[in-house]
Amino acid sequence: MTQIDYSAFDVPGRGRGLLDVVKYRYLLRLLIGKSTSLRYRNSVLGWFWSYVRPTIQFLVYFLVVGEILGMHRNLPAFPLYLFSGLVLVNLFNETLSAATKSIVGNRALVRKIYLPRELFPLAAIIGALTHFLPQLAVLVVVSLLFGWLPSFASVGLILAGLAIVLGFVVGLGLFFSAVNVRFRDAGNIVDIIRTIATWSVPILYTWSMVYERAQTIPWLFHLYMSNPLAVAVEFFHHAFWGTLPVVTGEVPAPDNLGWPPMFEVYVISSVAIILVSLVIGQFVFRRAERTFAQDL
């Protein structure tokens, strides 16, 4: 009797999770192209919206927090301080929202063919990242006008901040995209997280303000600074705002010019949180993907 070698075949529906992204990178490129082409389809302004929305958001925050509340008088180069943190929070909000909707938004593909489902949230995250790049370009130009001089250290801090945000979003995106298939309440929870994210990191205020008010409950400041998004924002602040001559030459120096106390511990804590979020997100995603087609 002829023996059939099945070693070259895979069991349908069984993959290696995020590791399959490398194997199916061609499909990932197609999904990224699909998400970017449909984002502003039938839009008059098109990609120009990538500049308009963050600009309006910046102007609103600057007028309210900077002018009305007077933060621009207490902090040199406050517009750049605000903008350098705001673009990173926008990246977090945009990528998390896109990842959460990715499986539901591609229900037709999920129902008809098999491919690693992780490709959908990853493609959504990378697609949203492409719309962050124009904001980053504007930030660089504005920083140069303020007298910013790029260095290897500042570029390293920028890349580290991006890596922290994207790593955190991948873990959260896997989790919420899977939960959103069965429980559409996940989208509302993500909207709440996006609202909290803007105020839970030092962009409309400084970390030194939180440190001063948390002297009686120090664990609260430790919890606050262990947030990966807060660590990434501080990286961006030191990469752009913290090296400006108008800031370093200020007398007396701003309280938040240096790193927060025990910042190395907060960086390690944020990396640990990211790893935990990736493990939990992948675990929940793998368990939930078995019923994606039925739930959709």
VMD Tcl script that draws the C-alpha trace (Angstrom):
set ca {
  {0.00 0.00 0.00}
  {1.29 3.44 -0.93}
  {2.24 5.58 2.06}
  {1.39 9.29 1.83}
  {3.76 11.75 3.41}
  {1.72 14.43 5.18}
  {4.71 16.25 6.66}
  {4.58 18.98 4.02}
  {0.96 19.85 4.88}
  {-0.36 22.05 7.65}
  {-3.52 21.50 9.65}
  {-6.03 24.15 8.47}
  {-6.63 26.90 10.99}
  {-3.57 26.14 13.06}
  {-0.86 28.78 12.98}
  {1.95 30.23 15.04}
  {0.29 33.48 15.95}
  {2.35 36.61 15.37}
  {5.20 34.50 13.99}
  {3.09 33.81 10.89}
  {3.29 37.48 9.94}
  {6.76 36.91 8.47}
  {5.55 33.91 6.46}
  {2.51 35.78 5.13}
  {4.17 39.18 4.71}
  {2.88 39.41 1.12}
  {-0.70 39.27 2.39}
  {0.22 41.79 5.07}
  {1.36 44.24 2.37}
  {-1.93 43.76 0.51}
  {-3.98 44.41 3.64}
  {-1.93 47.52 4.45}
  {-2.48 48.84 0.94}
  {-6.21 48.14 1.24}
  {-6.52 49.98 4.58}
  {-4.56 53.03 3.41}
  {-6.41 53.30 0.08}
  {-9.86 53.06 1.69}
  {-9.16 55.45 4.57}
  {-9.84 58.63 2.59}
  {-11.73 57.12 -0.33}
  {-14.16 59.62 -1.94}
  {-12.67 62.35 0.24}
  {-12.00 65.78 -1.27}
  {-9.03 66.58 0.97}
  {-7.70 63.03 1.13}
  {-4.36 62.74 2.93}
  {-4.61 66.41 3.87}
  {-6.86 65.30 6.75}
  {-3.77 63.76 8.35}
  {-2.59 67.34 8.89}
  {-5.91 69.08 9.55}
  {-7.22 67.00 12.48}
  {-4.06 67.08 14.64}
  {-3.62 70.77 13.86}
  {-7.15 71.60 15.07}
  {-6.64 69.44 18.15}
  {-3.35 71.17 18.91}
  {-4.87 74.64 18.52}
  {-7.76 73.79 20.86}
  {-5.46 72.43 23.57}
  {-3.00 75.28 23.15}
  {-5.68 77.97 23.43}
  {-7.33 76.36 26.46}
  {-4.32 75.00 28.37}
  {-1.64 77.32 27.04}
  {-3.42 80.66 26.86}
  {-6.42 80.46 29.18}
  {-4.77 78.36 31.91}
  {-1.41 80.04 31.34}
  {0.87 77.02 30.84}
  {2.85 78.88 28.16}
  {3.99 81.35 30.84}
  {5.23 78.57 33.13}
  {6.94 76.43 30.51}
  {9.35 77.69 27.83}
  {8.53 76.61 24.27}
  {5.21 75.21 25.47}
  {3.80 74.76 21.92}
  {6.57 72.29 21.07}
  {6.23 70.57 24.46}
  {2.52 70.10 23.81}
  {2.86 69.05 20.17}
  {5.70 66.55 20.73}
  {3.58 64.65 23.23}
  {0.29 65.08 21.41}
  {1.45 63.41 18.19}
  {2.46 60.31 20.14}
  {-0.88 60.14 21.93}
  {-2.60 60.54 18.55}
  {-0.57 57.60 17.27}
  {-1.70 55.47 20.22}
  {-5.34 56.45 19.81}
  {-5.44 55.99 16.04}
  {-3.68 52.62 16.00}
  {-5.68 51.18 18.90}
  {-8.98 52.23 17.34}
  {-8.01 50.82 13.94}
  {-6.82 47.52 15.42}
  {-10.02 47.08 17.46}
  {-12.20 47.39 14.35}
  {-9.93 45.35 12.06}
  {-11.55 41.90 12.35}
  {-15.11 43.19 12.14}
  {-14.16 45.47 9.27}
  {-12.77 42.52 7.29}
  {-15.63 40.13 8.07}
  {-15.99 39.13 4.40}
  {-12.41 37.81 4.25}
  {-12.63 36.16 7.66}
  {-15.75 34.23 6.65}
  {-14.52 33.01 3.27}
  {-10.82 32.08 3.47}
  {-8.24 31.13 6.02}
  {-5.24 33.31 6.69}
  {-3.59 34.22 9.97}
  {-6.11 36.50 11.65}
  {-3.31 38.44 13.34}
  {-2.62 40.00 9.96}
  {-5.75 42.16 10.24}
  {-4.91 44.10 13.44}
  {-1.25 44.37 12.43}
  {-2.18 45.72 9.00}
  {-4.53 48.22 10.65}
  {-1.79 49.35 13.04}
  {0.79 49.79 10.27}
  {-1.79 51.56 8.09}
  {-2.52 54.02 10.89}
  {1.22 54.46 11.40}
  {1.59 55.69 7.81}
  {-0.83 58.52 8.63}
  {1.23 59.39 11.70}
  {4.35 59.98 9.61}
  {3.11 63.33 8.18}
  {2.53 64.54 11.76}
  {6.04 63.44 12.72}
  {7.42 65.31 9.70}
  {5.60 68.48 10.80}
  {6.95 68.01 14.34}
  {10.50 67.78 13.01}
  {10.07 70.94 10.90}
  {8.56 72.89 13.81}
  {11.35 71.70 16.11}
  {13.96 72.91 13.64}
  {12.28 76.33 13.57}
  {12.56 76.41 17.39}
  {16.31 75.76 17.09}
  {16.34 71.99 17.57}
  {19.49 70.19 16.47}
  {19.05 66.43 15.90}
  {21.58 64.04 17.40}
  {22.08 60.30 17.68}
  {20.67 60.44 21.21}
  {17.51 62.27 20.14}
  {16.94 59.90 17.21}
  {17.40 56.94 19.56}
  {14.83 58.39 21.98}
  {12.37 58.94 19.13}
  {12.72 55.34 17.94}
  {12.46 54.03 21.51}
  {9.26 56.02 22.07}
  {7.72 54.69 18.85}
  {8.72 51.12 19.71}
  {7.10 51.36 23.15}
  {3.82 52.75 21.80}
  {3.59 50.27 18.92}
  {4.49 47.29 21.11}
  {1.84 48.30 23.64}
  {-0.77 48.81 20.90}
  {-0.08 45.41 19.34}
  {-0.87 43.67 22.64}
  {-3.97 45.79 23.32}
  {-5.03 45.60 19.67}
  {-4.95 41.80 19.59}
  {-7.02 41.68 22.78}
  {-9.69 44.22 21.85}
  {-9.97 43.16 18.20}
  {-10.76 39.61 19.36}
  {-13.20 40.69 22.08}
  {-14.90 43.15 19.71}
  {-16.02 40.31 17.43}
  {-18.35 38.87 20.07}
  {-18.90 41.87 22.33}
  {-19.21 45.15 20.46}
  {-18.94 46.93 23.81}
  {-15.17 46.66 23.30}
  {-15.36 49.59 20.89}
  {-16.92 51.78 23.59}
  {-14.28 50.70 26.10}
  {-11.56 51.65 23.63}
  {-13.16 55.08 23.17}
  {-12.96 55.57 26.95}
  {-9.30 54.47 26.93}
  {-8.55 56.97 24.17}
  {-10.11 59.78 26.20}
  {-8.19 58.80 29.33}
  {-4.93 58.43 27.37}
  {-4.86 62.13 26.52}
  {-5.02 63.15 30.17}
  {-3.07 60.29 31.74}
  {0.30 61.35 30.31}
  {2.28 64.58 30.78}
  {1.41 66.61 27.69}
  {-1.15 69.14 29.00}
  {0.86 69.42 32.21}
  {4.27 68.21 33.45}
  {5.29 65.10 35.36}
  {6.72 67.34 38.09}
  {3.20 68.59 38.87}
  {2.05 65.01 39.47}
  {5.17 64.26 41.51}
  {4.61 67.28 43.74}
  {0.98 66.38 44.44}
  {1.71 62.68 45.01}
  {4.26 63.17 47.79}
  {1.88 61.73 50.40}
  {0.98 58.73 48.20}
  {4.20 57.89 46.29}
  {2.82 54.61 44.91}
  {0.39 56.69 42.84}
  {3.26 58.42 41.04}
  {5.00 55.06 40.50}
  {1.81 53.72 38.93}
  {1.43 56.85 36.83}
  {4.95 56.74 35.41}
  {4.87 52.97 34.80}
  {2.35 53.61 32.04}
  {4.19 52.75 28.78}
  {2.57 55.72 27.06}
  {3.87 58.12 29.74}
  {7.41 56.72 29.34}
  {7.20 57.09 25.54}
  {5.96 60.69 25.84}
  {8.90 61.56 28.10}
  {11.24 60.08 25.49}
  {9.71 62.38 22.87}
  {9.87 65.39 25.19}
  {13.57 64.85 25.83}
  {14.22 64.17 22.15}
  {12.60 67.38 20.91}
  {11.70 69.88 23.65}
  {14.38 69.07 26.24}
  {17.31 69.90 23.95}
  {16.13 73.34 22.80}
  {18.48 76.23 23.70}
  {15.52 78.26 24.96}
  {14.71 75.44 27.40}
  {18.20 74.46 28.56}
  {19.15 78.12 28.98}
  {16.13 78.97 31.11}
  {16.97 80.30 34.60}
  {15.80 78.71 36.80}
  {15.58 75.48 34.82}
  {12.08 73.96 34.43}
  {11.28 71.33 37.07}
  {10.55 68.72 34.41}
  {13.71 69.30 32.37}
  {15.43 66.25 33.87}
  {14.20 62.69 33.98}
  {11.68 61.72 36.69}
  {13.19 60.00 39.77}
  {13.71 56.25 39.27}
  {12.96 56.63 35.57}
  {15.04 53.54 34.73}
  {12.68 51.49 36.89}
  {9.68 52.96 35.08}
  {11.18 52.05 31.70}
  {11.69 48.45 32.86}
  {8.15 48.37 34.27}
  {6.70 49.66 31.01}
  {8.57 47.02 29.00}
  {7.26 44.34 31.38}
  {3.71 45.66 30.92}
  {4.13 45.54 27.15}
  {5.34 41.92 27.26}
  {2.43 40.94 29.50}
  {-0.04 42.69 27.18}
  {1.44 40.85 24.18}
  {1.17 37.46 25.90}
  {-2.39 38.07 27.12}
  {-3.44 39.63 23.81}
  {-2.08 36.73 21.78}
  {-3.62 34.16 24.16}
  {-7.09 35.75 24.05}
  {-6.86 36.22 20.30}
  {-5.94 32.57 19.66}
  {-8.78 31.36 21.86}
  {-11.35 33.69 20.30}
  {-10.40 33.26 16.63}
  {-11.93 29.76 16.56}
  {-15.40 31.30 16.45}
  {-14.70 34.46 14.45}
  {-16.58 33.24 11.36}
  {-19.64 32.18 13.38}
  {-19.73 35.36 15.48}
  {-19.43 37.59 12.44}
}
mol new
graphics top color blue
foreach p $ca { graphics top sphere $p radius 0.5 }
foreach p [lrange $ca 0 end-1] q [lrange $ca 1 end] { graphics top cylinder $p $q radius 0.2 }
display resetview
